[in-house]
Amino acid sequence: MKNCILLLILISFGLHSHAQNRISGYIKDAKTGENLIGANIWQPATKKGTAANNYGFYSLNIPGDTATLEISYVGYATIKKFIELDGDTQLNFELKLSDALSEVVVKGTRPDLELTKMSSMKITSENIKAIPALLGEVDVLKTIQLMPGVQSGSEGSSGIYVRGGGPDQNLILLDGVPVYNASHLFGFFSVFNADAISNVEVIKGGFPARYGGRLSSVIDINMKDGNMKNWQAEGGVGLIASRLSVEGPIKKDKGSIILSGRRTYIDVLARPFIRMATEGADVGYYFYDFNGKANYIISDKDRIYLSAYTGADKFYARYEEEFDDGGSISEYRDEAGIKWGNFTTAARWNHLFSNRLFLNTTATYSKYNFELFNDSYYRYATATTEEEESFYAAYNSGIQDYGLKMDFDYFLNNDHSLKFGVNYIYHIFQPEAFNIEADFSDDFDIPKSKAVYGNEFSLYVEDEFEPFNNLKINAGIHTSAFAVKDELYPSFQPRVSARYLVNKNLSFKASYAEMAQFLHLLTNSGIGLPTDLWVPATDNIKPQFSQQTAIGMSSLLADGKYDFSIEGYYKNMNNLIEYKEGSNFLNVSESWEDKVAVGNGWSYGAEFLIRKKEGKFNGWLGYTLSYNNRQFEELNFGRVFPYKYDRRHDLSLVMNYKVGDDWEISGTWVYGTGNSITLPIAQYPTLNETPELRNEYGYGNTDIYQYSDRNAYRMPAYHRADIGVTWYKDKKWGSSSWTLSAYNLYNRRNPFYIETRTNSIGETSFNQISLFQFIPSITYNFKIRPHEK
């Protein structure tokens, strides 16, 4: 396979082109001046076209001196442009939203049909906001969960599991920077504010060579650049959080800035009631996030960007007490809790060497940290004496990355384009750090863990070419290496995708990809708690590797109103890790490497998707049939067992209907086979327990349970319906809307987990714990925009 891909690339370099004129430039939003990532430019006469890159730049050969072009982007009105050329020319295009020019919207989605890329889907911020949300908080990761091949973890969770992979196997990029923990509220919301997002691309297989470092998916999230023409603001007020975004030009048509923030206020609203119920104790939780981005066009060839994200969660319990009886004073303060958060930043420079060669250079920084802490203070004083004691204990874990990458786009001709680049990441891992400080004792002997440093290098070349009519191939090689301690792990990862266009409405696709991952995630739970630990491959724990093959078909139906796709895939995964039985992250007496077992996994299945993108009524229906297994020598006696999220059937229905200009109704319905679980199957009293003790307590406190094979049982099936109704109102200053939504419309008691209970006579039963039942919510949204003449 590797030799075949090398041969394809070498053959493609031999392709030549006749003398032609070349047009290049940027495709933008006419209203804001923002670049449209992935917009299509097409020449119907030659049936040739291209897509704009991640910065809106395109380059296209034009045979002859004249041409008619079609420029299109999902949700925007397609424009037709006749051009006359006298040599190479730079042309920028601006598209308007389809609502303004609905009569010229091209309904077909032909460019998607022709792409070599498979197992992928693009989502806009409008798609995200249109879907009913839990407690009114729209969420990009919950939208992604509605795609075939992507599964949620547990009830309400924003965690995602793609084609049998774990949560650590998703490369989540925010403006090109990895985000290591993408969850707020213990996994129920993601850290991404939809108001700050431009678009999202999700890739589940057939990975282009430019991506690396994870096994299962790439979630590439791009922040808005900001309005280059006018200042505007938008935001919303919901049941648990409010948000506000402001954007506008630094210099009109030259530069822009966007600032976006969000914070919950559960802690503020609930504080008086909690204090009354707990006699003075203060228990609270909040999260916040802030996005900022600025960009400036220095010249026709140079543009710079600076973007940043910061966000944090904190759950705490505080108690304060003070007593003064006239002769003595005593004070006591105690706070315990958990806090976690991310910080990312990226500095980018775009440079156009020529109308064929485009360079993006990015410097990145990413940090994730969590802390479990307890801080207490005690003071006692009389007229003659004074005593003080303080105690602080904290358990920390975190990871930091410093990165630098250079990505080149080279447009040889319409049948041949090349991407290549290099990437370096300096990792600093602090998997476990436990610290105790007390002024009343020096006897604490806590093992000190040292930071682990890793160097990750990668180099890629990716070539897309058309050797024959109707056959297009994307072949590439991603090479990487990871240096940690005294080990060097090299990896050579071939990638190839092919598309054969049968006719204008039908194409077949196939792909093969090898992936390497040098990071692991140690997790005790399946809901993305912040206590999950990021750890590196070491001299004892090897990197993860995978091989995935996929085949599929794409088709346009009903004159392009619908698109339909079906895919089948098979994936192997090696060197996966899980905690050994009885191990957990708080056991600091041994290294994390001694707590884990290493094994393999494999998954396979089929995915179906039918989608309607345009019109008053739109949405999609997705179905996944999948099988997902694991095998570890030190778990389950070495026998094969199903992964916790081995979900045989997964179905998602998403619908959106615009009723006139003022009303919109949206709804979703999801169904999934229950998660796999391990349950006790027998219960025995211990030999040293006396009958008197059993008679006194009714049952044995030291009973021994015999468990089933690992994940041998399943929870009940999960299904839920959500609905949302939005009323829009135009104002002199902009627009506003009210959204009334209902989560779990028919009040389904879905399983969150199963607990074991033993009654007073020793009978054991299993009880389902449900988390969210019917939850209504209301949200007010607004957009302040300049008056348009």
N, C-alpha and C positions, 0 to 999 in steps of 0.2 A: 504493500500500500504506500509506504513512504517513497519508494523509488518511482512509483507511478505518478505521484503528485509532483515530484521533482521534474519528471519528464514533461508533464503537462505545462509547468511553468516555463521550462526551456523552450518548448514548442511555441508557446504563446509569444515569447520574445521575438520569434522569427516572423511573426505577422508584420506586414508592412501596410502602409497607407499611401494612397495617391495624394497629390497636392490638392489641398482643400483649404477653404477659409475656416477660421475657428472663431466662434463667439464664446465669451465667458463673462461672468459677472455674478451678481447676487440676486436672489429672489426674496422679496420682503413683503411684510404686511403693509398695505397702503395707508392704513390708519395710524399705526404706531411706529412704523419703520423697523420693526423687529425682523430678523432673518427667519425664514421658514425652513426648518430642518427637514430634509428629505423631500422637498417640493420637486415635482416632475416637469421636465421640459421635453417635448416630443415633436418629432417631424413626421407627420403622417405619410408624406410622399415616399420617404425612404424607410419608414417603419423603424427608425432609430431614435433613441433618446437617452437621457441620463437623469440622475437624481442629484439634487443639491446635497452637499456634505453636511456635517454637524454645525457648520457656520454659515449655511445658506449659499455657499459658493458652488457654481456649476461650470463645466467646460464642455463644449459640443462642437464637433466638426460639421461643416455645412458644405456639401458638394455643390459647386456652381456659385452664382452671384446672387441668387434670390432663394427665398424659402418662406413657407408658411409654418409657423410654430404654434403649438398648444402648450400653455403653461398651467399647471393644475396643482391643487393641494386639497386634502380632505377638509371639507367645511367651507371652502372658498370657491368663488365663482371662477371657472376656467376661462381664460382669455385666449383669443386667437390673434396672432400678430404676423403681418407680412413684413419681411425685412429685405433690404437690398444691401449687399456687401461689396466692399472694395478692399479686400485684405482682412486680416484679423481685427476683430471689433470687440469692445467691451460693452455689454448691454445689461442693465439692471431692470428687473421686472417687479411690479407691485401688484399684489392680488387683494381683492376686496372680499369680505365675508359674504357667503352665499345669500344671506337674507337680503342684502342690498340689491343683488342682481340674480334673483332666483331663476329668471327666465333663461339664462344662459348657462346654468349649471350642467356640467356633463355628468350624467348619472353613472356611467360605467366606471369600473375600477381597474382598467386594463393594466396600468403600471404594476399593481400588486401581483397580477397574474404572471407578469414577465420576470419578476425578480428571481434571482437564483437563491436568495435567502429563504429558508423555510423555518418552520417552528418558531415564528416570531409574530408579534402584534404591536401596533402603535396605539397609544392612548393619549388623548389631549386632556387639558384641564377641564374643558367643557364636558367630556365624557365622564370624568370623575365626579363633577358637581351634579350631574344629572341623576346619579344613582342614589336611592334612599340610603340614609346613614344611621348608624347607631348613635343615639343621643344628639342627632343633628350634625355630627362631625364627619364630613366627607373625608374619604381616605383612599389614597392611591393604592396601597397594598391590598385593601379589601376589594377594590375594583379588579386588581390583578387576580385575586382569588377566584373570580368569576370566569376566568378563562379555562378552557380545557387543558388538562395536563398540569394544572396548578391547584394545589389543595391547601385549605386552611388547616391549622393545627387543631385547636379546641374552640369551644363556643366563644364567639366574639373576638378571638385572637387575630392580630394582624400578621402573625407568622405565616410563612409560605413554604411549601414543600413541593418541589418541581420534579416530576418524573422519577419519583422514588428517592430523591436526595434529601439531605437534612438541611436545617436552617443556615448552617455555616457554608453551604455549598452554593449560595447565591451571591454573586458579585453585584452589590448595590452601589451604584455610582451616582453622586450628586455633583453635577458639573465636572465629571471626571475624577472625583475624589472618593475613595472607598468609605462607606459608612458601616461601622461594625455592629452597632445596636440600633435598629431602626424602629424601636418601639417606645411608646409612652404608655402610662397607666398599666404597668405590668403586662404589656403585650396587647392591650385592647385597642390602641390607636398607634398609627405610625408617626414618625417625626416630621413628615413632609406636609407642609402647609400648601393646600391646593392653589391658593391665591398667588403663590410665588413660582408655580410650576408652569412651564411652557408645554412640554410634551414628555412622554415616557415611551421607551421601547423595551419590550420584554422578549428575550431570546431564550428558548428552551432547548434548542439543539441546532445542529448545523452551524456551529459557532464560527464566525469569521476569524481569521488568524490574528487580527488586531486585539482580540480579547484573550485574557488568560488569568490564571490564578484561582479559578473556582471550577467545580465539576458540573454543576446542574443548570445554572441559569445566569444570565446577565440582565440586570434591571438598570437601564441607562436613563437617568432622570436629568433633564435640562431645566435650569431655572430661566425665568423670563429675563430678557436683556433690559427691559424698561422702555417706556414710550419715548421715542426720539423727537416727537413733534409737539406734544402738549403734556401738561401736568394733569394727573388724574389720581383718584383714590378709590379704593374699594375695601369692604370689610363686612363683618357680620357679628351678630350677637346671638348666642345659643344658650342652651340650658346649662352647659358646664364650662364654656369657653367663649371668648371673644377674640376677634382678629382684625388687623388693619394693615393695608398695604398702600404705599404711596410711591408713585413713579413719575418720572418726567425727564426732560432733556437737561443735560449739563450745558450743551450748546446745540441748538436746533439742527437736526439732521447730521450731527457730528458725534454726539455722545449722549449717554443716558444713565440714569441710576434708578434702582428700585430697592425699597426697604419694606420688609414685611415681618410682622410680629404676631404672636398668638400666646395667650395665657389662660389657664383655667382659674376659676375662683371658687371651687368647691370648699377650699379651706376657709376662705373669708366668710362665705354664707353660712357654713355649718358651725363655725367656732362658738357662737353663743349657745347653741343647743348642746354641743358636745361638752362644754364647760358645766352646764347645768346637770347633764346626765352623769358626768364623771366626777362631780364635786371639785371642780377646779382644774382637772387635767385638760391638756390641750392636745388633741389628736388631729392630724391633718395630712392632706396630700395636695400637691399641685405639680403642674408641669408648665414649661414655657418653651418657645423656640423663636429664633430670630434669623431671618435671611436678609442678606444684603448683596447687591451686585452693581458694579459700575463698568462701563465700557466706553471707549473713545476711539474714533476713526482718525488715526494720525495722518494717513495719506491713502491714496487709491490702493496701495500695496501693503499697508500696515494698520493693524488694529490691536488694541490691548483690552484685556478684561481683568477684573478683580472681583472674586466672589467669596462669600463666607457664610457659614452656618454655625450657630451655637444653640444648644438646647439642653435642658436638664429636667429631671424628676426628683422629687423629694417626698418621702413618707416619714412622718415623725410622730413621736409621742413625748410630750413634755409635761413635767409636773414640778410645781414650785410650792414651797410651804415655809412660812416664817412664823415663829412663836416668840412672844415677849411677855414674861410674867412679872416684869418689874425688877427681878433680881438676876435674870439670865435671858439671853437671846439665843435662839437656835434658828438656823437657816438650812434649807435643803433644796437643791435643784437637781433635776435628772432629765436627760434627753436621750432617747434611743431612736434609731431609724435606719433608713437606707436611702442613699442618693446615688444617681448615676446620670451620665450625660455625654454628649459628643461635641466636638469642635472640629470643623473642617474649613479649609481655605484653599483657594486656587488662584494663581496668577498666570494669565495666558497671553501669548503673543502670536497673532496670525501674521504671516508674511507671504506675499505672492511674488515668487521669483519670476514667473512668467505666466502667460495664460494657460500653461499646461501644468505647472508645478506649484503646489500649495503646501505651506508648512504651518503646523501648529506646535508651539512649544509651551509646556505646562509645568509649573512648579507647584507641588501640592504638599499639604500637611493635614494629617488626620489624627485625632486623639479620642480615645474612649476610656472612661474610668468609672468604676463603681466602688462605693464604700458602705460597709455595714458597720455601724458605730454605736457606742454607748458612752455618754459623758455625764459625770455626776460630781457634785460638790456638796460638802457638809461643813458647817461652821457652828461652833458652840462657844459662847462667851459669857463670862460673869465679870464682876467688878475686879477680880484678881487674876483670872485665868482666861485663856483663849485657845481653842483647838480648831484646826482646819484639816480637812482631808479632801483630796480630789482623786478621781479615777477616770481614766480615759482608755477605751479599748476600741480598736478599729481593724477591720479586715478589708483589704484593698485588692483590686485586680484591675489591670488595664493594659492597653496597647497604644503605641504611638507609631506613626509612619511619616517619614520624610521622603518625598518622591520627586523625580524629574523625568519627563518623557518628551520625545519628539516624534511627531506623526506627519508623514508626507503623503500627499495625494498627487499622483502623476497621471495625467490624461494623455495617453499616446494617440488613440483615435477612438471612434465611436464603438469599435468592437474590442477595445483593449484598454483597460485602466488598471493602475497599479497603486497599492498602498503599502508602505513600509515604514518601520520605525523602531525605536529603542526605548526601553523603560528601565528605570532603576528605583528601587524602594529600600530604604533603610528602616528596618523594624526594630522596635524596642518593646519587648514583652515583659510584663510584670504579672505573671499568672497568680501568684499568691504572696501577700504581704500582711502579716499579722503583727500588730503593735499594741503594747500595753504600757501606759504611763501612770504611775501612782506615787504619791509623795509619802505613803505610809509603809511601803515595802519595796525591797530590792530583790525579792526572791523569785520574780517571774522569769522563767527560763523559756523564752519563746524562740524557736528556730527562725533564723533570718533567711529569707529566700533572696537570691540575687536576681537582678534583671538579666534577661537573655537577649542577645543582640543577633539579628539576622540580616543578611544582605541578599536581596532578590534582584536578579538581572533577567531581562527578556529582550528578545530581538525577533521581529516578525517581517514577513513579506507575504503579501496577499495580492493575487492577480485575478482579475475578472476579464474574460475574453469570450468571443463567439467564434469557435473554429469552423462551424457549419451553420447554415441557415436553420433557425429555430432552436439551435442547441447553444446554451450559454453555460459557462463553467466558472466557478469561483474556487480557485485552488490556492492553498497557502500553507506556510510552515510557521509555527510558533515555537521558538527555542527559548528555554529558560533555565536558570540555575539558582540554587538556594544554598548559601553558605551560612552554617550555624555551628558554633563551637569549632570542632575540628573536622566537621563533615562538609562535603560538597555534593549536592544532589543535582545533577544535570537532567534535563528532560527535552526530548525532541517530539513535538506534537504535530503531526500532519492533519490538515483539514481540507475537505473538498465538498462542494455542493454543486449540483447540476440541475438545470431546468430544460425540459424539452417542450416546446410549444407546439401542440398538435394542431390547433387552430386558434382563432381569435378569442375563443371562449373556454379553452381547455389546455391545461399544461400538467405535466408530470414532473415530480421533483425527487431527488435523493441526496443524502448527505452522509458523511462519515467524519467524526471528530474525536481526537484524543485530547484529554485535558489533564493537567497536573495542578495540585493544590498543596501548598507548603504550610498551611495553617490548619488547625483543628479547633473545634469548639467542644468543650466539656460541658455537658448539660445534665442536670438531674430532672429536668421537667420538659414538657413539650409545649410550653406557652411562652417561651422567650423571656423568662425572667432575667433580670440583670445579674443574677448570681452565676449565669453561664460564663465560663472562663475561656478566653482565647489563648491558645498555646501553640508553639511552633513545632514543626518536625525537628527531631533531635537525633543524636546518634543511636538512641534506642527506639524512637517512634518514627517510622518512615513517612514520607509524604503520601498523600492520597492521589490515586490515578483513576481515570475512567476512559472507557471507549464507548461511543454511542453511534449507532447506525439508525437512520430513519428513511422511510420512503413515503411519498404522499402524492396527492392529486389536488389541484385547484381548478375551480370552474366558476364561470359567470352564468347566472340563470336569469330568466325573465328579462332579456334585453339589458343585462347589466345591473338590474335593480338589486339583485342578491349575489353574494359570493358564497361558495360552498367549498370546504376543504376537508380532507380526511388524511390522517397520518398514522403510520405504525412505527414503533421504535423499540430498540433493545439496547440496554445500557448495563455495562459491568462497572463495578466500583471496588477498588482494592485499598487496603490499609485504613479502613474506617476504625474509629475508636469509640468505645462506650465505657462508662464506669463499671468496674467489677461489682458483683453483688455485695451490698453493704457499704460500699464506698460513697463518700460525698465530699463536697468542696471544703467543709469546715474541719476536716481531719488534717491538722497541720503537722502531725507527727511524722508523716511520710510524704515523699515527693509525689506530685501529680502523676508522674510517669509510672509509679508503682500502683496507682489506683485504677489503671485502665486496662482493658482488653482490646486486642487488635483483631480485626476480621475483615470479611468481604461482604459485598452486597450486589444484587442485580435486580433490575426491574424491566418490565416490558408491558406494552399495551397498545391501545389504539385511541385516537382522538378525532372527534367530529365537531365541525363548527359550521353553522349557517348564519349569515349576518346580512343585515340591511343597514347601510350607512346613511343614506340620504332620505329626505322626505319628512313629512309630519310624523309618520310612524316609523321608528327605527329600533334596532336592538340586535340581539343575537341569542342563539341557542347553542350551548356547548355540552358535549357528553364525553366522558373519559371512562374507558375500561382498562384497568391496570392491575398488575401483579408485582409485589415488592417484597423481597426476601433478604435475610441476613444469615450469616454463619460465622460464629466466633468459637475458637477452640476452647476458651475458658468460660463460655456462657452456654446454658441449656445443654450441657454435656456434649458440646460440639455438634449438636444437631441443628439443621436448618430451622429457622423460625421466621414468621412474618414480621416485618417492620411495624412499629406502633401505628404508623400512618399508611398501612397497606389498605387502601380504600378501593374495593373492587369496582364500585359504580359511583360516579360523580356526575351530577347533572346541574346545569345552571341556565336559567332563563332570565334574560334582561330585556325589558321593554320600556320605550319612551314614546309618549304621544303628545303632540303639541295641539292644544285645543284653541284655535284662533291665535291671536297675538298676545293674549294676556294670561292664558292658563296652560299648564303643562302637567301631565300625569306620568309618573314613572313607577316601575315595579320590578321586583326580582323574586325569583323562587329558586331555592337550592335544595338538592337532595344528595346525601352521601351515605355510603355504607359506614357502619359504626367503626370506631377505632379498635385496634387489637389491644387486649389487656391480659395480664396474668392474675389469676385468682387462686386462693387456697381451696383445696379439694378435700382436705381432711384435717382434723384437729385432735391433738393428743395431750393429756396431762403429763407433767414431768414426773419422774420416778420419786423425787425427794419431796413431793408435795403431799402433806398429810390429809386424811379425810376431814380432820377438824377444820383445817384452813379452807378446804373446799366447801364444807357445810356452812362456815361462817360467812364467806364471801359469795357463795352461790356458784362460782366458777373459778377456775385457776388463773391467777395473774401471770403465771409463767407457762401457759399452754404453748405447745409447739405446733406450728402450722405446716402442713405439707402442701406445696404449691404445684400447680399444673405446669406443663411445658410453657416456655416463655411465649407470651402473647397468644395463648391457645384459645382464648374466648374473645368475643366481640361485644362492644356496647351496642345498645339499640341504634337503629338508623337515625341519621340527623336530617331534618328538613325544616324549612322555614320560609315564610313569605314576608316581604317588606313592601311598603307602598309609600309614595310621597306625592303631594300635590303642591304645586308652586303657583303663586299669583304674582304677576309682574305688573309694575306701574311705572310709566314714564313720568319724570319730574322735570321741572325747569333746570334743575342743577344736575340731572343725570337720570338714574333709574333706581328703583327699589323692588324688593320682592319679599314675600312671606312664604316660607315652606313649612307645611305641616306634614309630618311623616310618622309612620308607625313601624317599629321593628318587631318582628315575630307576630304578625298580624293575627294569626289564629291561635296564639298562646300555646305553642308547642313546648312541652317540657323536654328539651334536648339534654342529653347527658353531658355534664362537665367532667365528672369523675365518679367512680364507684367506690364506696367505702364499705368496710366489713364491720358489722356490729354483733356483739354477743350479749344476750339478755341475762337476767338473773338466774336462769336455770341452765345456762350453758349453751343455749341454742344460737347458732350463728346465721346471720342473714346478710344479704348484699343489698345496699341501698343506693339508688341513683341520686346524685346531687346535681341539680340544675341551677344555672346561673341567671340567665336573662329570659324572662317571659315577655309578655306584651309590654312594650315601652313606647309611649307616644313622645313626640318632641316637637318643638316649634323653633324656627330660626328666622331672624330678620337679616337680610342682606341688602347692601347698598353699593352703588357705584357713582362716584362724583366725577363728572367729565366736563371739559370746557364746552361752551356753547358753540354749536356748529352752524355756520351761516349758510 
